[in-house]
Amino acid sequence: MMLDDLGRWLVFLGLFLVLVGGVLMLASRFSLPLGRLPGDIVIHRDGFTCMFPIATSILLSILLTIVLNLIVRLWSRGP
């Protein structure tokens, strides 16, 4: 029984990664400014670049919270 649960989680994780990959490909195609939003900090020095995507992280956190909340609600609803 435990292998069935592990298999389901691995399939779910794989589908989730495919979905995230597709979203990232679409984001690059539509040139969304992820990582270049107001509030993202970029420090350029000689031969050194440091990025702190604070606004992008907050935006993605809110979106993922909403999506995962909807998935959990639909999943727990059951037949």
C-alpha positions as MATLAB code, in Angstrom:
seq = 'MMLDDLGRWLVFLGLFLVLVGGVLMLASRFSLPLGRLPGDIVIHRDGFTCMFPIATSILLSILLTIVLNLIVRLWSRGP';
ca = [
       0.000    0.000    0.000;
       2.864    2.402    0.708;
       4.303    2.015   -2.776;
       0.947    3.039   -4.249;
       1.000    6.261   -2.246;
       4.607    6.943   -3.204;
       3.787    6.331   -6.863;
       0.873    8.747   -6.760;
       2.999   11.449   -5.135;
       5.741   10.981   -7.723;
       3.222   11.258  -10.570;
       1.731   14.367   -8.962;
       5.193   15.876   -8.499;
       6.076   15.113  -12.117;
       2.891   16.735  -13.408;
       3.520   19.746  -11.192;
       7.053   20.127  -12.565;
       5.762   19.869  -16.137;
       3.196   22.570  -15.353;
       5.812   24.857  -13.803;
       8.122   24.299  -16.776;
       5.334   25.188  -19.188;
       4.507   28.342  -17.274;
       8.173   29.380  -17.315;
       8.377   28.763  -21.062;
       5.267   30.878  -21.607;
       6.639   33.601  -19.338;
       9.781   33.827  -21.442;
       7.779   33.839  -24.671;
       5.580   36.723  -23.507;
       8.614   38.417  -21.899;
       7.013   38.826  -18.488;
       9.266   40.940  -16.270;
       9.834   38.264  -13.617;
      13.027   39.202  -11.821;
      12.794   42.779  -13.070;
       9.796   44.002  -11.097;
       9.920   47.174   -9.005;
      11.211   46.026   -5.637;
      13.664   43.494   -7.060;
      17.201   44.405   -6.041;
      20.098   43.918   -8.478;
      23.668   44.797   -7.544;
      26.208   45.038  -10.388;
      29.919   45.234   -9.589;
      33.035   44.407  -11.583;
      32.630   40.752  -12.546;
      29.891   40.242   -9.953;
      26.099   40.399  -10.064;
      23.842   39.723   -7.095;
      20.059   39.568   -7.444;
      17.435   39.697   -4.711;
      14.051   39.212   -6.469;
      11.941   40.252   -3.474;
       8.859   41.495   -5.371;
       8.938   38.523   -7.751;
       9.164   36.112   -4.810;
       6.190   37.720   -3.087;
       4.129   37.667   -6.297;
       4.944   34.006   -7.002;
       4.242   33.091   -3.374;
       0.781   34.648   -3.543;
      -0.012   32.948   -6.866;
       1.198   29.534   -5.680;
      -0.753   29.890   -2.429;
      -3.952   30.554   -4.365;
      -3.359   27.699   -6.839;
      -2.407   25.150   -4.189;
      -5.331   26.230   -2.005;
      -7.723   25.581   -4.899;
      -6.117   22.196   -5.608;
      -6.403   21.110   -1.968;
     -10.028   22.233   -1.770;
     -10.949   20.374   -4.941;
      -8.967   17.294   -3.865;
     -10.546   17.128   -0.394;
     -14.039   17.626   -1.807;
     -14.032   14.060   -3.132;
     -16.856   12.247   -4.908;
];
